[in-house]
Each structure stands twice: as C-alpha cells, then as structure tokens.
Amino acid sequence: MSKQLTTKTKTSGRLVVIGVVLAIAVALIVAVLVGGDPPVDDTSSSVVAQNQPVQVAGAALERLPDEGVDPAVGMAAPALAGASFDGSPVSITPGDGQPYMLVFLAHWCPHCNAEVPRLIEWRESGLVPADLNVIGVSTGVASDRPNYPPSQWVVDKGWPWSVLADSANMDAAAAYGLSGYPFFTIVGADGNVKVRMAGEVGAEALNEIVANALAS
C-alpha cells in the first residue's frame, strides 16, 4: 500500500514539475512577443493610387480650339488641389507670385512618350527659368493601354518634376480645356493663362515659347 502511495506521489510531483515548466515557457513566449521588436506600422506605408481626387477652384477654361485664337489667353487659370500617386499633396495656385507650366500627359500616348525625354533634355540644358514651377499632370489613365500603371511609367521615363494624379473623371484636364496630348499650359506669375498648346514641342521651341510667355 505504501509503495502505491509513493508511486502516486512521485507521479503527482512530476506532473507539478511539468506544469511549472510549461507555465514558465508560456510566460517566456509572452515576454518575447511583448518585449520584442515593435510591430510594423502599416499606416506609415504609402498606398499608390493611379487616380486621386482633384478640387478645382475658379472657372474652367474653354477647350483649346484646333486653330485660331485661344480664348483662354489672358484669363485667370483655375486652381487645382490634389495629390501625387502616393497621396502627397500637390497644389497649383495661380496668382501666388510664381509662374507655372502644366504638362498634361497620358501614359499610353506615343507623343507623350516622345516628349518627356525632350523635356528632360530641356531641364538638363539649364534653360528652364529658375522660378518656373513645372508640374506634370497624369490624366487619361487606362488600365488596358500601354505603359500602365502611370505611377511606374513616370519613374521609368525619369520624370524629374512633381506629378499631380488627375481624377478618374479627368477634372484637372477638363478645368484646363485639354484638347490633345501632350498638353501644355503656361500660367504667369499674375495667375493668368499666357499660352496653351497641344502636341509635341522640341526643346529649342519650348524654350522660346516659355521665354515669350513669361515676358508677356
């Protein structure tokens, strides 16, 4: 009888020891989880969106006619408040004392693909006026067309300036009267439209156009 009691006592003792060991192990695991590396803050990572909301303030410009006098020249350019692909704020505020050149681009447009290297060449030539705020506007986004997504396209092309991602409804393009790609609008420091043009422009011609526009 005493041997059975002794055996039971030993067994109980082993179970107690095992229980204690398991409790310690669990406590260590919890301590590691609580006191280890901090969790990754997912809110700090940027979310890329090919279209962003755009707020337009001011009257929209008429569509640039195919020929003849541009009715928008001399008019106040509308202000745009939006964001780049990663959500970084991008604003165009005509009349804030600095001139702007907006370049509306579509990732699938062959003329845009030909024009971007010329614009980069123009920048690298050192002929871009120091106070000219050049901003690209990515618009006309189409997931079934070449070079999608535009967020990667601008990186691959080496676009060196800020980019505003237009809304899915192309609110920015409509506000500036876009008629084709690429589409340029030069706004003076006074906030008024100086010139608009659509299509490819060489670096030398662009330099002359910008100089004349900003002198007017």
C-alpha positions as CSV (number, residue, x, y, z in Angstrom):
1,M,0.0,0.0,0.0
2,S,2.8,2.4,0.9
3,K,4.5,1.6,-2.4
4,Q,1.4,2.7,-4.3
5,L,1.2,5.9,-2.4
6,T,4.8,6.6,-3.1
7,T,4.3,5.9,-6.8
8,K,1.3,8.2,-6.9
9,T,3.2,10.9,-5.0
10,K,6.1,10.7,-7.5
11,T,3.7,10.9,-10.4
12,S,1.9,13.9,-9.0
13,G,5.3,15.5,-8.4
14,R,6.3,15.0,-12.0
15,L,3.0,16.5,-13.2
16,V,3.5,19.5,-11.0
17,V,7.0,20.0,-12.3
18,I,5.8,19.6,-15.9
19,G,3.1,22.1,-15.3
20,V,5.5,24.6,-13.8
21,V,7.9,24.2,-16.8
22,L,5.0,24.7,-19.3
23,A,3.9,27.8,-17.4
24,I,7.4,29.3,-17.5
25,A,7.7,28.5,-21.2
26,V,4.4,30.2,-21.9
27,A,5.5,33.2,-19.8
28,L,8.7,33.5,-21.8
29,I,6.9,33.4,-25.1
30,V,4.6,36.1,-24.0
31,A,7.5,38.2,-22.8
32,V,9.3,37.8,-26.1
33,L,6.2,38.8,-28.0
34,V,5.5,41.8,-25.8
35,G,9.1,43.0,-25.4
36,G,10.4,42.1,-28.8
37,D,10.7,44.3,-31.9
38,P,7.8,46.8,-32.3
39,P,5.2,45.8,-34.8
40,V,5.3,47.3,-38.3
41,D,3.2,50.5,-38.6
42,D,1.2,49.8,-41.7
43,T,-0.2,53.3,-41.6
44,S,3.2,54.7,-42.5
45,S,3.5,52.9,-45.8
46,S,2.3,54.8,-48.9
47,V,-0.6,53.5,-50.9
48,V,-0.2,54.1,-54.6
49,A,-3.4,55.2,-56.5
50,Q,-3.4,55.9,-60.2
51,N,-6.1,58.5,-59.8
52,Q,-6.6,60.9,-57.0
53,P,-9.4,63.4,-56.2
54,V,-8.9,66.9,-57.6
55,Q,-10.6,70.0,-56.3
56,V,-11.0,72.8,-58.8
57,A,-11.4,76.4,-57.7
58,G,-12.3,79.0,-60.3
59,A,-13.9,79.0,-63.8
60,A,-12.8,76.2,-66.1
61,L,-11.1,77.2,-69.3
62,E,-12.7,76.6,-72.7
63,R,-11.4,73.7,-74.7
64,L,-8.3,74.7,-76.8
65,P,-9.5,75.1,-80.4
66,D,-7.7,73.2,-83.1
67,E,-6.8,76.5,-84.8
68,G,-7.3,80.3,-84.4
69,V,-7.1,82.5,-81.3
70,D,-7.1,80.8,-77.9
71,P,-9.9,82.3,-75.9
72,A,-8.3,81.3,-72.6
73,V,-5.2,83.5,-73.0
74,G,-5.4,86.4,-70.5
75,M,-8.0,84.6,-68.4
76,A,-7.4,83.6,-64.8
77,A,-6.3,80.0,-64.6
78,P,-8.2,77.7,-62.2
79,A,-6.5,76.4,-59.0
80,L,-6.1,72.7,-58.5
81,A,-5.7,70.9,-55.2
82,G,-4.9,67.2,-55.4
83,A,-2.2,64.7,-54.8
84,S,0.6,62.6,-56.3
85,F,0.2,58.8,-56.8
86,D,1.3,58.2,-53.2
87,G,-1.1,60.7,-51.7
88,S,1.5,63.5,-51.3
89,P,-0.3,66.9,-51.6
90,V,0.2,68.7,-54.9
91,S,-1.3,72.1,-55.5
92,I,-1.4,74.6,-58.4
93,T,-2.3,78.0,-57.2
94,P,-2.2,80.6,-60.0
95,G,-1.6,84.1,-58.8
96,D,0.7,83.1,-55.9
97,G,3.5,85.0,-57.4
98,Q,5.2,82.2,-59.3
99,P,4.7,81.1,-62.9
100,Y,3.6,77.6,-63.7
101,M,3.9,75.2,-66.6
102,L,1.5,72.3,-66.5
103,V,2.2,69.4,-68.7
104,F,-0.8,67.0,-69.1
105,L,0.4,63.5,-70.0
106,A,-1.2,60.1,-70.7
107,H,0.9,57.0,-70.1
108,W,-0.3,55.3,-73.3
109,C,0.2,58.4,-75.6
110,P,3.1,57.9,-78.1
111,H,3.5,61.7,-78.4
112,C,3.9,62.0,-74.6
113,N,6.5,59.2,-74.6
114,A,8.4,61.1,-77.2
115,E,8.0,64.5,-75.5
116,V,9.1,63.5,-72.0
117,P,12.8,62.9,-73.0
118,R,12.8,66.3,-74.7
119,L,11.5,68.0,-71.5
120,I,14.2,66.2,-69.5
121,E,16.8,67.4,-72.1
122,W,15.4,70.9,-71.7
123,R,15.8,70.7,-67.9
124,E,19.3,69.4,-68.1
125,S,20.3,72.1,-70.5
126,G,19.9,74.6,-67.7
127,L,17.5,76.8,-69.8
128,V,14.4,76.3,-67.6
129,P,13.7,79.5,-65.7
130,A,14.6,79.1,-62.0
131,D,11.2,80.4,-60.8
132,L,9.1,78.3,-63.2
133,N,7.1,75.6,-61.4
134,V,6.8,72.7,-63.8
135,I,4.2,70.1,-62.8
136,G,3.2,67.0,-64.7
137,V,-0.5,66.0,-64.7
138,S,-1.1,62.3,-65.2
139,T,-4.5,62.0,-66.9
140,G,-6.5,59.8,-69.2
141,V,-5.5,56.7,-67.2
142,A,-6.5,53.4,-68.9
143,S,-5.5,50.0,-67.4
144,D,-5.9,48.3,-70.7
145,R,-3.5,50.5,-72.6
146,P,0.3,50.6,-72.8
147,N,2.7,51.6,-70.0
148,Y,0.1,51.1,-67.3
149,P,0.3,52.0,-64.4
150,P,1.3,55.6,-64.9
151,S,2.9,55.7,-61.4
152,Q,5.6,53.4,-62.6
153,W,5.7,54.9,-66.1
154,V,6.8,58.3,-64.8
155,V,9.5,56.6,-62.8
156,D,10.7,54.6,-65.8
157,K,10.7,57.7,-68.0
158,G,12.8,59.6,-65.4
159,W,10.2,62.4,-65.0
160,P,12.1,64.9,-62.7
161,W,9.3,67.2,-61.5
162,S,6.2,66.8,-59.3
163,V,3.2,64.9,-60.7
164,L,-0.5,65.5,-59.9
165,A,-2.6,62.4,-60.5
166,D,-5.8,63.5,-62.1
167,S,-9.2,62.1,-61.0
168,A,-10.9,59.3,-62.8
169,N,-13.3,61.9,-64.3
170,M,-10.3,63.9,-65.5
171,D,-11.3,67.0,-63.6
172,A,-7.9,68.7,-63.9
173,A,-7.8,68.1,-67.7
174,A,-11.3,69.5,-68.1
175,A,-10.6,72.5,-66.0
176,Y,-7.7,73.5,-68.3
177,G,-9.5,72.7,-71.6
178,L,-7.3,69.8,-72.7
179,S,-7.7,69.1,-76.4
180,G,-4.9,66.6,-77.0
181,Y,-1.7,65.0,-75.7
182,P,0.7,66.2,-74.5
183,F,-1.0,69.4,-73.4
184,F,0.9,72.4,-72.1
185,T,-0.4,75.4,-70.2
186,I,1.8,78.3,-69.1
187,V,0.4,80.5,-66.4
188,G,2.2,83.7,-65.5
189,A,3.0,85.0,-62.0
190,D,-0.1,87.1,-62.2
191,G,-2.2,83.9,-62.4
192,N,-3.4,84.4,-66.0
193,V,-3.0,82.0,-68.9
194,K,-0.2,83.0,-71.2
195,V,-0.2,80.2,-73.7
196,R,-1.7,76.8,-74.3
197,M,-0.6,74.2,-76.8
198,A,-1.1,70.6,-77.7
199,G,1.3,68.1,-79.3
200,E,5.0,67.5,-79.4
201,V,7.3,70.5,-78.9
202,G,11.1,70.5,-79.3
203,A,13.4,71.7,-76.6
204,E,14.5,74.8,-78.5
205,A,11.0,75.8,-79.5
206,L,9.8,75.2,-76.0
207,N,12.5,77.4,-74.6
208,E,11.4,80.2,-76.9
209,I,7.7,79.7,-76.1
210,V,8.3,79.8,-72.4
211,A,10.5,82.9,-72.6
212,N,8.0,84.8,-74.7
213,A,5.1,83.7,-72.4
214,L,6.7,84.8,-69.2
215,A,7.8,88.1,-70.7
216,S,4.2,89.0,-71.7
